[in-house]
Amino acid sequence: MLIFNQLRFPFSSLHLLATYILFHCFRHSFAVLALNYGMPIESVSKVLGHTKIATTQIYAKVTNTKLDNDISAFEKKVGKRFTI
């Protein structure tokens, strides 16, 4: 493929932008999956290299599956003490 000199810089810039976006999407997907499957947020923060937990909390979206699992785990720990 022949690329003219005028198009060489924009073409390489698009490649770098696409690489950055793919890398960010992978990090985001990893963080969401790890948190969804029960990895502590402190561990995810360490793996991603964040210095503050607040940065990792951006990825901590509460999904219905996670909410159901957390409520079930809470009910098992508490037991039938609070049944009405």
mmCIF file as gemmi writes it, N, C-alpha and C atoms, coordinates in Angstrom:
data_model
loop_
_atom_site.group_PDB
_atom_site.id
_atom_site.type_symbol
_atom_site.label_atom_id
_atom_site.label_alt_id
_atom_site.label_comp_id
_atom_site.label_asym_id
_atom_site.label_entity_id
_atom_site.label_seq_id
_atom_site.pdbx_PDB_ins_code
_atom_site.Cartn_x
_atom_site.Cartn_y
_atom_site.Cartn_z
_atom_site.occupancy
_atom_site.B_iso_or_equiv
_atom_site.pdbx_formal_charge
_atom_site.auth_seq_id
_atom_site.auth_asym_id
_atom_site.pdbx_PDB_model_num
ATOM 1 N N . MET Axp A 1 ? 0.847 -1.172 0 1 0 ? 1 A 1
ATOM 2 C CA . MET Axp A 1 ? 0 0 0 1 0 ? 1 A 1
ATOM 3 C C . MET Axp A 1 ? 0.898 1.244 0 1 0 ? 1 A 1
ATOM 4 N N . LEU Axp A 2 ? 0.632 2.128 -0.877 1 0 ? 2 A 1
ATOM 5 C CA . LEU Axp A 2 ? 1.42 3.349 -1.002 1 0 ? 2 A 1
ATOM 6 C C . LEU Axp A 2 ? 0.757 4.463 -0.205 1 0 ? 2 A 1
ATOM 7 N N . ILE Axp A 3 ? 1.515 5.044 0.736 1 0 ? 3 A 1
ATOM 8 C CA . ILE Axp A 3 ? 0.997 6.143 1.54 1 0 ? 3 A 1
ATOM 9 C C . ILE Axp A 3 ? 1.838 7.376 1.23 1 0 ? 3 A 1
ATOM 10 N N . PHE Axp A 4 ? 1.185 8.431 0.823 1 0 ? 4 A 1
ATOM 11 C CA . PHE Axp A 4 ? 1.882 9.664 0.508 1 0 ? 4 A 1
ATOM 12 C C . PHE Axp A 4 ? 2.393 10.314 1.792 1 0 ? 4 A 1
ATOM 13 N N . ASN Axp A 5 ? 3.402 11.137 1.687 1 0 ? 5 A 1
ATOM 14 C CA . ASN Axp A 5 ? 4.006 11.792 2.845 1 0 ? 5 A 1
ATOM 15 C C . ASN Axp A 5 ? 3.005 12.618 3.635 1 0 ? 5 A 1
ATOM 16 N N . GLN Axp A 6 ? 2.055 13.25 2.939 1 0 ? 6 A 1
ATOM 17 C CA . GLN Axp A 6 ? 1.07 14.077 3.633 1 0 ? 6 A 1
ATOM 18 C C . GLN Axp A 6 ? 0.132 13.228 4.5 1 0 ? 6 A 1
ATOM 19 N N . LEU Axp A 7 ? -0.058 11.98 4.141 1 0 ? 7 A 1
ATOM 20 C CA . LEU Axp A 7 ? -0.976 11.113 4.877 1 0 ? 7 A 1
ATOM 21 C C . LEU Axp A 7 ? -0.269 10.22 5.891 1 0 ? 7 A 1
ATOM 22 N N . ARG Axp A 8 ? 1.041 10.208 5.896 1 0 ? 8 A 1
ATOM 23 C CA . ARG Axp A 8 ? 1.786 9.293 6.76 1 0 ? 8 A 1
ATOM 24 C C . ARG Axp A 8 ? 1.541 9.593 8.242 1 0 ? 8 A 1
ATOM 25 N N . PHE Axp A 9 ? 1.606 10.856 8.66 1 0 ? 9 A 1
ATOM 26 C CA . PHE Axp A 9 ? 1.417 11.208 10.069 1 0 ? 9 A 1
ATOM 27 C C . PHE Axp A 9 ? -0.009 10.932 10.546 1 0 ? 9 A 1
ATOM 28 N N . PRO Axp A 10 ? -1.049 11.388 9.814 1 0 ? 10 A 1
ATOM 29 C CA . PRO Axp A 10 ? -2.41 11.064 10.288 1 0 ? 10 A 1
ATOM 30 C C . PRO Axp A 10 ? -2.675 9.561 10.352 1 0 ? 10 A 1
ATOM 31 N N . PHE Axp A 11 ? -2.112 8.811 9.414 1 0 ? 11 A 1
ATOM 32 C CA . PHE Axp A 11 ? -2.331 7.373 9.413 1 0 ? 11 A 1
ATOM 33 C C . PHE Axp A 11 ? -1.688 6.729 10.642 1 0 ? 11 A 1
ATOM 34 N N . SER Axp A 12 ? -0.46 7.132 10.964 1 0 ? 12 A 1
ATOM 35 C CA . SER Axp A 12 ? 0.204 6.565 12.137 1 0 ? 12 A 1
ATOM 36 C C . SER Axp A 12 ? -0.461 7.049 13.417 1 0 ? 12 A 1
ATOM 37 N N . SER Axp A 13 ? -0.987 8.26 13.434 1 0 ? 13 A 1
ATOM 38 C CA . SER Axp A 13 ? -1.689 8.775 14.611 1 0 ? 13 A 1
ATOM 39 C C . SER Axp A 13 ? -2.961 7.98 14.874 1 0 ? 13 A 1
ATOM 40 N N . LEU Axp A 14 ? -3.676 7.624 13.811 1 0 ? 14 A 1
ATOM 41 C CA . LEU Axp A 14 ? -4.885 6.818 13.983 1 0 ? 14 A 1
ATOM 42 C C . LEU Axp A 14 ? -4.545 5.448 14.555 1 0 ? 14 A 1
ATOM 43 N N . HIS Axp A 15 ? -3.439 4.891 14.122 1 0 ? 15 A 1
ATOM 44 C CA . HIS Axp A 15 ? -3.004 3.594 14.63 1 0 ? 15 A 1
ATOM 45 C C . HIS Axp A 15 ? -2.707 3.685 16.125 1 0 ? 15 A 1
ATOM 46 N N . LEU Axp A 16 ? -2.022 4.725 16.553 1 0 ? 16 A 1
ATOM 47 C CA . LEU Axp A 16 ? -1.72 4.906 17.973 1 0 ? 16 A 1
ATOM 48 C C . LEU Axp A 16 ? -2.987 5.134 18.782 1 0 ? 16 A 1
ATOM 49 N N . LEU Axp A 17 ? -3.921 5.88 18.238 1 0 ? 17 A 1
ATOM 50 C CA . LEU Axp A 17 ? -5.186 6.126 18.92 1 0 ? 17 A 1
ATOM 51 C C . LEU Axp A 17 ? -5.972 4.83 19.082 1 0 ? 17 A 1
ATOM 52 N N . ALA Axp A 18 ? -6.016 4.027 18.039 1 0 ? 18 A 1
ATOM 53 C CA . ALA Axp A 18 ? -6.727 2.751 18.11 1 0 ? 18 A 1
ATOM 54 C C . ALA Axp A 18 ? -6.075 1.822 19.128 1 0 ? 18 A 1
ATOM 55 N N . THR Axp A 19 ? -4.749 1.821 19.193 1 0 ? 19 A 1
ATOM 56 C CA . THR Axp A 19 ? -4.039 0.996 20.167 1 0 ? 19 A 1
ATOM 57 C C . THR Axp A 19 ? -4.388 1.428 21.584 1 0 ? 19 A 1
ATOM 58 N N . TYR Axp A 20 ? -4.396 2.725 21.833 1 0 ? 20 A 1
ATOM 59 C CA . TYR Axp A 20 ? -4.741 3.254 23.151 1 0 ? 20 A 1
ATOM 60 C C . TYR Axp A 20 ? -6.172 2.882 23.532 1 0 ? 20 A 1
ATOM 61 N N . ILE Axp A 21 ? -7.097 3.006 22.607 1 0 ? 21 A 1
ATOM 62 C CA . ILE Axp A 21 ? -8.499 2.695 22.888 1 0 ? 21 A 1
ATOM 63 C C . ILE Axp A 21 ? -8.662 1.209 23.199 1 0 ? 21 A 1
ATOM 64 N N . LEU Axp A 22 ? -8.011 0.339 22.429 1 0 ? 22 A 1
ATOM 65 C CA . LEU Axp A 22 ? -8.095 -1.095 22.692 1 0 ? 22 A 1
ATOM 66 C C . LEU Axp A 22 ? -7.511 -1.45 24.06 1 0 ? 22 A 1
ATOM 67 N N . PHE Axp A 23 ? -6.385 -0.84 24.406 1 0 ? 23 A 1
ATOM 68 C CA . PHE Axp A 23 ? -5.758 -1.083 25.7 1 0 ? 23 A 1
ATOM 69 C C . PHE Axp A 23 ? -6.683 -0.64 26.828 1 0 ? 23 A 1
ATOM 70 N N . HIS Axp A 24 ? -7.297 0.53 26.693 1 0 ? 24 A 1
ATOM 71 C CA . HIS Axp A 24 ? -8.219 1.035 27.709 1 0 ? 24 A 1
ATOM 72 C C . HIS Axp A 24 ? -9.445 0.118 27.836 1 0 ? 24 A 1
ATOM 73 N N . CYS Axp A 25 ? -9.976 -0.334 26.719 1 0 ? 25 A 1
ATOM 74 C CA . CYS Axp A 25 ? -11.137 -1.237 26.753 1 0 ? 25 A 1
ATOM 75 C C . CYS Axp A 25 ? -10.797 -2.552 27.446 1 0 ? 25 A 1
ATOM 76 N N . PHE Axp A 26 ? -9.598 -3.068 27.206 1 0 ? 26 A 1
ATOM 77 C CA . PHE Axp A 26 ? -9.181 -4.297 27.873 1 0 ? 26 A 1
ATOM 78 C C . PHE Axp A 26 ? -9.082 -4.085 29.379 1 0 ? 26 A 1
ATOM 79 N N . ARG Axp A 27 ? -8.463 -2.99 29.813 1 0 ? 27 A 1
ATOM 80 C CA . ARG Axp A 27 ? -8.339 -2.706 31.25 1 0 ? 27 A 1
ATOM 81 C C . ARG Axp A 27 ? -9.71 -2.556 31.887 1 0 ? 27 A 1
ATOM 82 N N . HIS Axp A 28 ? -10.594 -1.835 31.21 1 0 ? 28 A 1
ATOM 83 C CA . HIS Axp A 28 ? -11.944 -1.624 31.735 1 0 ? 28 A 1
ATOM 84 C C . HIS Axp A 28 ? -12.695 -2.952 31.844 1 0 ? 28 A 1
ATOM 85 N N . SER Axp A 29 ? -12.615 -3.773 30.799 1 0 ? 29 A 1
ATOM 86 C CA . SER Axp A 29 ? -13.301 -5.067 30.806 1 0 ? 29 A 1
ATOM 87 C C . SER Axp A 29 ? -12.753 -5.97 31.909 1 0 ? 29 A 1
ATOM 88 N N . PHE Axp A 30 ? -11.432 -5.992 32.07 1 0 ? 30 A 1
ATOM 89 C CA . PHE Axp A 30 ? -10.832 -6.798 33.131 1 0 ? 30 A 1
ATOM 90 C C . PHE Axp A 30 ? -11.327 -6.344 34.498 1 0 ? 30 A 1
ATOM 91 N N . ALA Axp A 31 ? -11.329 -5.043 34.731 1 0 ? 31 A 1
ATOM 92 C CA . ALA Axp A 31 ? -11.74 -4.524 36.034 1 0 ? 31 A 1
ATOM 93 C C . ALA Axp A 31 ? -13.193 -4.866 36.334 1 0 ? 31 A 1
ATOM 94 N N . VAL Axp A 32 ? -14.064 -4.684 35.364 1 0 ? 32 A 1
ATOM 95 C CA . VAL Axp A 32 ? -15.485 -4.97 35.576 1 0 ? 32 A 1
ATOM 96 C C . VAL Axp A 32 ? -15.702 -6.464 35.837 1 0 ? 32 A 1
ATOM 97 N N . LEU Axp A 33 ? -15.047 -7.326 35.047 1 0 ? 33 A 1
ATOM 98 C CA . LEU Axp A 33 ? -15.198 -8.768 35.25 1 0 ? 33 A 1
ATOM 99 C C . LEU Axp A 33 ? -14.627 -9.208 36.585 1 0 ? 33 A 1
ATOM 100 N N . ALA Axp A 34 ? -13.451 -8.71 36.938 1 0 ? 34 A 1
ATOM 101 C CA . ALA Axp A 34 ? -12.831 -9.096 38.206 1 0 ? 34 A 1
ATOM 102 C C . ALA Axp A 34 ? -13.701 -8.691 39.385 1 0 ? 34 A 1
ATOM 103 N N . LEU Axp A 35 ? -14.235 -7.494 39.35 1 0 ? 35 A 1
ATOM 104 C CA . LEU Axp A 35 ? -15.107 -7.046 40.445 1 0 ? 35 A 1
ATOM 105 C C . LEU Axp A 35 ? -16.413 -7.818 40.459 1 0 ? 35 A 1
ATOM 106 N N . ASN Axp A 36 ? -16.921 -8.136 39.28 1 0 ? 36 A 1
ATOM 107 C CA . ASN Axp A 36 ? -18.178 -8.878 39.179 1 0 ? 36 A 1
ATOM 108 C C . ASN Axp A 36 ? -18.046 -10.294 39.726 1 0 ? 36 A 1
ATOM 109 N N . TYR Axp A 37 ? -16.864 -10.904 39.589 1 0 ? 37 A 1
ATOM 110 C CA . TYR Axp A 37 ? -16.656 -12.262 40.056 1 0 ? 37 A 1
ATOM 111 C C . TYR Axp A 37 ? -16.069 -12.312 41.458 1 0 ? 37 A 1
ATOM 112 N N . GLY Axp A 38 ? -16.092 -11.191 42.166 1 0 ? 38 A 1
ATOM 113 C CA . GLY Axp A 38 ? -15.79 -11.213 43.577 1 0 ? 38 A 1
ATOM 114 C C . GLY Axp A 38 ? -14.378 -10.84 43.983 1 0 ? 38 A 1
ATOM 115 N N . MET Axp A 39 ? -13.558 -10.393 43.073 1 0 ? 39 A 1
ATOM 116 C CA . MET Axp A 39 ? -12.217 -9.958 43.466 1 0 ? 39 A 1
ATOM 117 C C . MET Axp A 39 ? -12.345 -8.66 44.257 1 0 ? 39 A 1
ATOM 118 N N . PRO Axp A 40 ? -11.677 -8.557 45.394 1 0 ? 40 A 1
ATOM 119 C CA . PRO Axp A 40 ? -11.776 -7.326 46.187 1 0 ? 40 A 1
ATOM 120 C C . PRO Axp A 40 ? -11.267 -6.113 45.411 1 0 ? 40 A 1
ATOM 121 N N . ILE Axp A 41 ? -11.898 -4.982 45.663 1 0 ? 41 A 1
ATOM 122 C CA . ILE Axp A 41 ? -11.561 -3.776 44.919 1 0 ? 41 A 1
ATOM 123 C C . ILE Axp A 41 ? -10.117 -3.349 45.191 1 0 ? 41 A 1
ATOM 124 N N . GLU Axp A 42 ? -9.601 -3.674 46.372 1 0 ? 42 A 1
ATOM 125 C CA . GLU Axp A 42 ? -8.206 -3.341 46.682 1 0 ? 42 A 1
ATOM 126 C C . GLU Axp A 42 ? -7.253 -4.106 45.774 1 0 ? 42 A 1
ATOM 127 N N . SER Axp A 43 ? -7.565 -5.373 45.504 1 0 ? 43 A 1
ATOM 128 C CA . SER Axp A 43 ? -6.721 -6.192 44.631 1 0 ? 43 A 1
ATOM 129 C C . SER Axp A 43 ? -6.78 -5.699 43.19 1 0 ? 43 A 1
ATOM 130 N N . VAL Axp A 44 ? -7.971 -5.371 42.731 1 0 ? 44 A 1
ATOM 131 C CA . VAL Axp A 44 ? -8.127 -4.859 41.361 1 0 ? 44 A 1
ATOM 132 C C . VAL Axp A 44 ? -7.354 -3.548 41.213 1 0 ? 44 A 1
ATOM 133 N N . SER Axp A 45 ? -7.426 -2.711 42.224 1 0 ? 45 A 1
ATOM 134 C CA . SER Axp A 45 ? -6.707 -1.442 42.2 1 0 ? 45 A 1
ATOM 135 C C . SER Axp A 45 ? -5.2 -1.667 42.09 1 0 ? 45 A 1
ATOM 136 N N . LYS Axp A 46 ? -4.697 -2.653 42.828 1 0 ? 46 A 1
ATOM 137 C CA . LYS Axp A 46 ? -3.265 -2.96 42.791 1 0 ? 46 A 1
ATOM 138 C C . LYS Axp A 46 ? -2.855 -3.509 41.424 1 0 ? 46 A 1
ATOM 139 N N . VAL Axp A 47 ? -3.679 -4.399 40.853 1 0 ? 47 A 1
ATOM 140 C CA . VAL Axp A 47 ? -3.372 -4.98 39.542 1 0 ? 47 A 1
ATOM 141 C C . VAL Axp A 47 ? -3.35 -3.899 38.459 1 0 ? 47 A 1
ATOM 142 N N . LEU Axp A 48 ? -4.28 -2.973 38.525 1 0 ? 48 A 1
ATOM 143 C CA . LEU Axp A 48 ? -4.353 -1.912 37.52 1 0 ? 48 A 1
ATOM 144 C C . LEU Axp A 48 ? -3.317 -0.819 37.752 1 0 ? 48 A 1
ATOM 145 N N . GLY Axp A 49 ? -2.685 -0.818 38.926 1 0 ? 49 A 1
ATOM 146 C CA . GLY Axp A 49 ? -1.662 0.166 39.215 1 0 ? 49 A 1
ATOM 147 C C . GLY Axp A 49 ? -2.203 1.498 39.68 1 0 ? 49 A 1
ATOM 148 N N . HIS Axp A 50 ? -3.418 1.516 40.18 1 0 ? 50 A 1
ATOM 149 C CA . HIS Axp A 50 ? -3.991 2.759 40.68 1 0 ? 50 A 1
ATOM 150 C C . HIS Axp A 50 ? -3.433 3.055 42.07 1 0 ? 50 A 1
ATOM 151 N N . THR Axp A 51 ? -3.179 4.308 42.353 1 0 ? 51 A 1
ATOM 152 C CA . THR Axp A 51 ? -2.698 4.688 43.676 1 0 ? 51 A 1
ATOM 153 C C . THR Axp A 51 ? -3.844 4.989 44.63 1 0 ? 51 A 1
ATOM 154 N N . LYS Axp A 52 ? -5.003 5.286 44.088 1 0 ? 52 A 1
ATOM 155 C CA . LYS Axp A 52 ? -6.172 5.6 44.917 1 0 ? 52 A 1
ATOM 156 C C . LYS Axp A 52 ? -7.307 4.64 44.577 1 0 ? 52 A 1
ATOM 157 N N . ILE Axp A 53 ? -8.011 4.201 45.606 1 0 ? 53 A 1
ATOM 158 C CA . ILE Axp A 53 ? -9.169 3.317 45.405 1 0 ? 53 A 1
ATOM 159 C C . ILE Axp A 53 ? -10.262 4.055 44.623 1 0 ? 53 A 1
ATOM 160 N N . ALA Axp A 54 ? -10.342 5.361 44.797 1 0 ? 54 A 1
ATOM 161 C CA . ALA Axp A 54 ? -11.375 6.148 44.104 1 0 ? 54 A 1
ATOM 162 C C . ALA Axp A 54 ? -11.258 6.009 42.587 1 0 ? 54 A 1
ATOM 163 N N . THR Axp A 55 ? -10.043 5.848 42.088 1 0 ? 55 A 1
ATOM 164 C CA . THR Axp A 55 ? -9.859 5.664 40.649 1 0 ? 55 A 1
ATOM 165 C C . THR Axp A 55 ? -10.449 4.336 40.208 1 0 ? 55 A 1
ATOM 166 N N . THR Axp A 56 ? -10.285 3.303 41.016 1 0 ? 56 A 1
ATOM 167 C CA . THR Axp A 56 ? -10.804 1.98 40.678 1 0 ? 56 A 1
ATOM 168 C C . THR Axp A 56 ? -12.323 1.928 40.83 1 0 ? 56 A 1
ATOM 169 N N . GLN Axp A 57 ? -12.871 2.743 41.717 1 0 ? 57 A 1
ATOM 170 C CA . GLN Axp A 57 ? -14.319 2.737 41.941 1 0 ? 57 A 1
ATOM 171 C C . GLN Axp A 57 ? -15.097 3.157 40.701 1 0 ? 57 A 1
ATOM 172 N N . ILE Axp A 58 ? -14.438 3.791 39.751 1 0 ? 58 A 1
ATOM 173 C CA . ILE Axp A 58 ? -15.096 4.148 38.487 1 0 ? 58 A 1
ATOM 174 C C . ILE Axp A 58 ? -15.573 2.88 37.784 1 0 ? 58 A 1
ATOM 175 N N . TYR Axp A 59 ? -14.784 1.796 37.901 1 0 ? 59 A 1
ATOM 176 C CA . TYR Axp A 59 ? -15.11 0.544 37.234 1 0 ? 59 A 1
ATOM 177 C C . TYR Axp A 59 ? -16.119 -0.294 38.009 1 0 ? 59 A 1
ATOM 178 N N . ALA Axp A 60 ? -16.373 0.055 39.249 1 0 ? 60 A 1
ATOM 179 C CA . ALA Axp A 60 ? -17.197 -0.77 40.126 1 0 ? 60 A 1
ATOM 180 C C . ALA Axp A 60 ? -18.68 -0.484 39.895 1 0 ? 60 A 1
ATOM 181 N N . LYS Axp A 61 ? -19.17 -0.961 38.797 1 0 ? 61 A 1
ATOM 182 C CA . LYS Axp A 61 ? -20.591 -0.822 38.499 1 0 ? 61 A 1
ATOM 183 C C . LYS Axp A 61 ? -21.338 -1.988 39.13 1 0 ? 61 A 1
ATOM 184 N N . VAL Axp A 62 ? -22.448 -1.706 39.76 1 0 ? 62 A 1
ATOM 185 C CA . VAL Axp A 62 ? -23.232 -2.755 40.387 1 0 ? 62 A 1
ATOM 186 C C . VAL Axp A 62 ? -24.186 -3.323 39.345 1 0 ? 62 A 1
ATOM 187 N N . THR Axp A 63 ? -23.992 -4.591 39.005 1 0 ? 63 A 1
ATOM 188 C CA . THR Axp A 63 ? -24.882 -5.251 38.051 1 0 ? 63 A 1
ATOM 189 C C . THR Axp A 63 ? -25.908 -6.069 38.817 1 0 ? 63 A 1
ATOM 190 N N . ASN Axp A 64 ? -26.967 -6.451 38.147 1 0 ? 64 A 1
ATOM 191 C CA . ASN Axp A 64 ? -28.016 -7.24 38.801 1 0 ? 64 A 1
ATOM 192 C C . ASN Axp A 64 ? -27.481 -8.588 39.282 1 0 ? 64 A 1
ATOM 193 N N . THR Axp A 65 ? -26.608 -9.208 38.517 1 0 ? 65 A 1
ATOM 194 C CA . THR Axp A 65 ? -26.035 -10.497 38.908 1 0 ? 65 A 1
ATOM 195 C C . THR Axp A 65 ? -25.222 -10.352 40.189 1 0 ? 65 A 1
ATOM 196 N N . LYS Axp A 66 ? -24.391 -9.335 40.238 1 0 ? 66 A 1
ATOM 197 C CA . LYS Axp A 66 ? -23.571 -9.102 41.434 1 0 ? 66 A 1
ATOM 198 C C . LYS Axp A 66 ? -24.455 -8.788 42.624 1 0 ? 66 A 1
ATOM 199 N N . LEU Axp A 67 ? -25.47 -7.992 42.419 1 0 ? 67 A 1
ATOM 200 C CA . LEU Axp A 67 ? -26.384 -7.642 43.497 1 0 ? 67 A 1
ATOM 201 C C . LEU Axp A 67 ? -27.089 -8.883 44.029 1 0 ? 67 A 1
ATOM 202 N N . ASP Axp A 68 ? -27.564 -9.757 43.143 1 0 ? 68 A 1
ATOM 203 C CA . ASP Axp A 68 ? -28.209 -10.999 43.573 1 0 ? 68 A 1
ATOM 204 C C . ASP Axp A 68 ? -27.248 -11.886 44.356 1 0 ? 68 A 1
ATOM 205 N N . ASN Axp A 69 ? -26.01 -12.002 43.884 1 0 ? 69 A 1
ATOM 206 C CA . ASN Axp A 69 ? -25.012 -12.817 44.586 1 0 ? 69 A 1
ATOM 207 C C . ASN Axp A 69 ? -24.694 -12.243 45.957 1 0 ? 69 A 1
ATOM 208 N N . ASP Axp A 70 ? -24.569 -10.935 46.049 1 0 ? 70 A 1
ATOM 209 C CA . ASP Axp A 70 ? -24.256 -10.3 47.331 1 0 ? 70 A 1
ATOM 210 C C . ASP Axp A 70 ? -25.402 -10.45 48.325 1 0 ? 70 A 1
ATOM 211 N N . ILE Axp A 71 ? -26.621 -10.314 47.846 1 0 ? 71 A 1
ATOM 212 C CA . ILE Axp A 71 ? -27.777 -10.469 48.733 1 0 ? 71 A 1
ATOM 213 C C . ILE Axp A 71 ? -27.891 -11.918 49.208 1 0 ? 71 A 1
ATOM 214 N N . SER Axp A 72 ? -27.642 -12.867 48.312 1 0 ? 72 A 1
ATOM 215 C CA . SER Axp A 72 ? -27.679 -14.283 48.706 1 0 ? 72 A 1
ATOM 216 C C . SER Axp A 72 ? -26.606 -14.595 49.744 1 0 ? 72 A 1
ATOM 217 N N . ALA Axp A 73 ? -25.406 -14.067 49.542 1 0 ? 73 A 1
ATOM 218 C CA . ALA Axp A 73 ? -24.322 -14.283 50.502 1 0 ? 73 A 1
ATOM 219 C C . ALA Axp A 73 ? -24.66 -13.654 51.848 1 0 ? 73 A 1
ATOM 220 N N . PHE Axp A 74 ? -25.268 -12.488 51.822 1 0 ? 74 A 1
ATOM 221 C CA . PHE Axp A 74 ? -25.673 -11.826 53.066 1 0 ? 74 A 1
ATOM 222 C C . PHE Axp A 74 ? -26.733 -12.642 53.8 1 0 ? 74 A 1
ATOM 223 N N . GLU Axp A 75 ? -27.704 -13.155 53.05 1 0 ? 75 A 1
ATOM 224 C CA . GLU Axp A 75 ? -28.757 -13.963 53.67 1 0 ? 75 A 1
ATOM 225 C C . GLU Axp A 75 ? -28.191 -15.234 54.296 1 0 ? 75 A 1
ATOM 226 N N . LYS Axp A 76 ? -27.202 -15.851 53.647 1 0 ? 76 A 1
ATOM 227 C CA . LYS Axp A 76 ? -26.583 -17.053 54.206 1 0 ? 76 A 1
ATOM 228 C C . LYS Axp A 76 ? -25.841 -16.738 55.497 1 0 ? 76 A 1
ATOM 229 N N . LYS Axp A 77 ? -25.17 -15.593 55.54 1 0 ? 77 A 1
ATOM 230 C CA . LYS Axp A 77 ? -24.414 -15.227 56.739 1 0 ? 77 A 1
ATOM 231 C C . LYS Axp A 77 ? -25.342 -14.847 57.893 1 0 ? 77 A 1
ATOM 232 N N . VAL Axp A 78 ? -26.385 -14.108 57.584 1 0 ? 78 A 1
ATOM 233 C CA . VAL Axp A 78 ? -27.299 -13.64 58.626 1 0 ? 78 A 1
ATOM 234 C C . VAL Axp A 78 ? -28.258 -14.762 59.039 1 0 ? 78 A 1
ATOM 235 N N . GLY Axp A 79 ? -28.634 -15.57 58.089 1 0 ? 79 A 1
ATOM 236 C CA . GLY Axp A 79 ? -29.559 -16.662 58.379 1 0 ? 79 A 1
ATOM 237 C C . GLY Axp A 79 ? -30.988 -16.177 58.411 1 0 ? 79 A 1
ATOM 238 N N . LYS Axp A 80 ? -31.793 -16.885 59.164 1 0 ? 80 A 1
ATOM 239 C CA . LYS Axp A 80 ? -33.228 -16.575 59.238 1 0 ? 80 A 1
ATOM 240 C C . LYS Axp A 80 ? -33.552 -15.691 60.445 1 0 ? 80 A 1
ATOM 241 N N . ARG Axp A 81 ? -32.59 -14.959 60.941 1 0 ? 81 A 1
ATOM 242 C CA . ARG Axp A 81 ? -32.79 -14.129 62.146 1 0 ? 81 A 1
ATOM 243 C C . ARG Axp A 81 ? -33.772 -13.006 61.938 1 0 ? 81 A 1
ATOM 244 N N . PHE Axp A 82 ? -33.798 -12.453 60.729 1 0 ? 82 A 1
ATOM 245 C CA . PHE Axp A 82 ? -34.6 -11.269 60.492 1 0 ? 82 A 1
ATOM 246 C C . PHE Axp A 82 ? -35.815 -11.531 59.612 1 0 ? 82 A 1
ATOM 247 N N . THR Axp A 83 ? -36.337 -12.745 59.629 1 0 ? 83 A 1
ATOM 248 C CA . THR Axp A 83 ? -37.517 -13.02 58.819 1 0 ? 83 A 1
ATOM 249 C C . THR Axp A 83 ? -38.745 -12.417 59.487 1 0 ? 83 A 1
ATOM 250 N N . ILE Axp A 84 ? -39.642 -11.971 58.656 1 0 ? 84 A 1
ATOM 251 C CA . ILE Axp A 84 ? -40.858 -11.314 59.153 1 0 ? 84 A 1
ATOM 252 C C . ILE Axp A 84 ? -41.994 -12.285 59.147 1 0 ? 84 A 1
